[in-house]
């Protein structure tokens, strides 16, 4: 399939899952607006590299997803520089772990602001333009934790469950507007951050990265295998295809069997 002529905005796409999705959408022909934090020179190298590799237009906007006005401005910037947003991928997210009674109030507020409110404001900003075109794809990156819980992740789990609820509501409202709204729910994903964590754990405990990988993944997943950002990107491209035109309001687990248990 081709997404040539479509414009995709992917939040949190300067690394990890978001970058994998951005590359996949560009590979299918979509023009892409990147978003996220990081070193300016590194981001420019990524931007230029994706554009050159796939022959598409690629922009960058550093909007802080915890700020509603910044999200609206980013959507307006995308429309101005690339065209109206056809594909919105709400991916930006942060994490913090602690028991409920020890969870800092400010960390709760931060996680909810980015992981849940950011999704709401992202959808709100792009829906009018998608309605005007009669076509749109909204893909919210939830998590296995949007379906099940783990200890010490109260804000993250609450936010991701909220993302699932918001996804279903938007899907119902937009069911006959040519717009689908779905959520991808990854399990363990091998991002650069996780790779560094595995190496640090191996060095600290005097074991191998392979041992730490098995221990980490097997704790939750029957399939002892990481998902890759590229695989999640492939799923996002499928959700933009005609084959998925009647798929809406659903959680799509890509989690090695985590939530099948």
N, C-alpha and C positions, 0 to 999 in steps of 0.2 A: 504494500500500500504506500501511498505518498501523502505527506502532509504539506506538500508544496503550496504556498500561498497562505498557510495558516501562521498565526503568531502565538507563541507560547511564552507565558511568564511563569518562572519556577523560583519560588522563594527558597532561601537557604541552599543555593546551588553552586557555591564556590568550592564545595568539597562533598565527599561522601555520597549519600543517596541522591541528594538534589543534583549533584554534578552528573551522576550516572544517568538520571532522567533527562537532564538538559542535553547531554550528548546523544542519547537515543532519539529524542525528538528532533534534534538537528540532523541526525543521520537519516531520519524519515522525510526530511525536507523542510521542516518548520523553521521559521525565524525565531530566535530565542532571546528573551531578556533574562540575564542572570541577576541574582541578588544574593547578598550575603556579606559577611565580614572577612577581613584578611588583608594581607600585604597588597598594596595597590599594584606593584609590579608583577606579582604572582598572578593576581586576578586578570590583569591585562594580557599576560601570556596565555592564560586559559581562554579568555575571550577570543583573542586573535587566532589561537590554535583551532578552536571549534569552528570558527568562521571559515578558515582556510581548508580544514579537513573536509567540510561538508558543503562548501559553496553557498552558505546561507548568511543572512545578516544576524549578528549577535551583539546585543547591547549589555550594559551593566548599570544597575541602580543599587545604591547601598542603603536603601531604606531600612530603618529599624522596625522590625515586624511587631514590636511591642507598642508602637505608636500608630493609632488609626489614621491620623492625618498623613503620615508618611506613606502608608499603604495606598491611600487614595491618590497621593501625588505620584507614586511609582506607576500605578495603573495609567494615569494621565500621561506620564512621560513615555510609557510604552506605546500608547496610542499615537502620540505625537511623532515618535521616532521610527516605529516599526509598523504601526497600524493597530487597530483595535484588537483586544485580547480575545483569541478564539479558544485557547487552552490555558486554564489556570491550574497550576499545581501548587497547593499549599503544603509545603514541606518543612519550612523552618521550625526548629524545635530545640529546646534545652532540657537538661535533666538536673535533678538534685535528689539525693537520697538521705533519708533519716526516718526514724520512727515518728509516728503521728505526733506524739506528745513533745518531741524534740524538734519538730519541723519549724524552721524560722518563718515567721509571717511574711517577711519580704521575699523569701524564696518561693513560697506558695504563690504570691502575687505575680512574681516574674514568670514562673512556669505557666500559670493560667493565662497571663497576658500574651505570651508568644504562642504557646501550643494550642490554645483554644480560641481566645479572642482574636488572635491573628488570622485564624481560619475564617471566622465569622466576617471580619472586616474585609478579607480578601475576596470572599464570595460576594459580599454586598457591593463591592466596588466594580466587579466585572459583569455581574448579571445584567444590568441595563443594556450594555453594549452587545452582549450575546443575544439578548431578546430581540434587539433591533435587527441583528443579522439572521435570526432564526436558526442559529447553530452555535453550540458551545460544548466544551468538555471541561468539567471541574473535577479534579482528582485531589482528594485530601489524603495526605499520608498520615494514617493513624498508626497502629502498632498491634501486635498480639495483645498488648496491654490496653487496647481499645475493646477487647473481648473478655480478657481474664486479668487477674491481678497478681502482683508480686509484692512482698513485704518491702517496706521502706521507700515506696515510690508513690505516696498518696497523691501528690500534685500531678505527676505525670499520668498515672492511671486515671485519675478523675478527668484530666484534660482530654485524654485520648478516648475515654468513654463518651465525653461530651462531643468530641469530633464526630463520632459515629452517629449520635443523635442529630447533630446539625446537618450531617450528610443526608440522612433520611428525610428530614423536613424539607431541605432544599430540593431533593429529588422529587418529592411529591408535588411541591409547588411548581416545578419546572417541567413536569412530565410531558406536557403537550406544547412546549415552547422550543423543541429541537435541542434541548440542553440536557445532558446526563450528568449526574453527580454521584461519584463513587469514592470509596475509600480503600486504599491499599494498606494491608496490615502485615508488615514484615515481622519476622522473628529476629534471630541474630543475623546481622549483616556485617560483612567484612569490610569495614571502612578504614581509612588510614588511622583514625582515632583508636579503633578497636585493635588494630595491628600493633600500635604502640603500647597499648595496655597489656596485650598478651606478652610482648617482649619484656616489658617492665616486670610483670608477674613471674615470668620464667627466670629472669636475672635475679630477682629478689629471693625466690624459693629454690634456686639452683636446679631448675628443671629445664625442659625444652619447650619451645613454642608449640610444638605438636601436642605435647602433654597438656599444656594449659588450654589449647584450643578444644581438645576433647572434653576436658573437665568443664569448661565453660558452657559449651553447646549442649552437652549431654544432660546437664542439669535440667534443661527445659524441653529440649527437642528430641523426639525419637530418632529422627534423621540427624546424625551427627555431622552436619555439614552447614557451613555458612551460606547464606544467600549473598549474591554480589550486587553492588549498585547497578551494574549493567543488566542483570536479570530483572530488577525492579523497573529499570528503564524500558525493557522490552514489554513488560506488563502494561506500563503507562501508554506506550504506543498502541498496543492492542485496544485499550479502552477508548482511544481516539478513532478507531477504525469503524467502518460500516458494520462489521461483524458484531460489534458491541453496542449497536445503536439502541437496542431495547434493554440493555443492562443499566439499571440505575438504582441508587439507594442501597447498594450492597457492599458488605465488607469482603474484600478479596484477600484471603490469607495466603501468604507466601512465607511459611514459617517452619518448614521441615516437620510438620505434624504437631507442633506445640499445642494448638488449640483443638486438636482432634482427640486429645486424651480426656 
